[in-house]
Amino acid sequence: MKEVKELLKQAIEIERNTREFYKKLYDKLEDPEAKKIIKKLIKEEEDHEKLFKEMLIAVELMEEK
């Protein structure tokens, strides 16, 4: 389970870094359509991070049993 936890932690970090990249890109864009697409991608990364965090919690709870 330790390896699974580490992979989930890495996934969380990747999602967080990708979201930050998209936020920086969003701030530099001027085209409204491009900004709309990037805003959706930011939301998707937030959702992915939340999912991986929930998975990590589930794994940690399984370890306690």
N, C-alpha and C positions, 0 to 999 in steps of 0.2 A: 504493500500500500504506500510505502514511502516514495517509491518511484512515481506512482500515480499522483500523489500530492505535489511532488515537485513539478511534474508536467502541467498540472492544473495551475500552479503558481506562475509558471512560465507563460501559460496561455493568458492568464489575467494581465500580466505585465505587457505582453504583446498587444492585447486589445487596448490597454491604457495608452501605450505609446502610439499606436495607430490612430486612436481618437485624437490625441494631442497633435499629431501630424495633420489630420484633417481640419482641426480647429485653426491651425496656423494657415493652412491653405485657404480656408474659408475667409479668413480676415484679409487675405491678399487679393481675392477674386473680386471682380467688379460685375461680371455677367450674372444677372439674377437667376437664370436657368442653371448655370454651373453651381451657384451658391445653394440652390434648392437641392441639387443632387448631393452635394457634399454634406448638407445638413442631414439628409436621410442616412448617409453613411456614418455620420457621427452618432446618430441614434442607434444604428445597428451595432456599432462597436460598444456602446453603452449596454445594450441588451446582451451582447455576447459576454461582456465582462461580468454582468450580473449572473448569467447562467453558469459561468465557470466558478464564480464564488459560491453559488448554491451547491454545485457539484462538490466543491472542496469541503464545504460544511458537511455534506452527506457522507463523504469518505471519512472525515474525522469522527463523525458520530458512529460509523460502522466500526471504527478502530476501538472505540470505548467499550463496545459490547464484548 
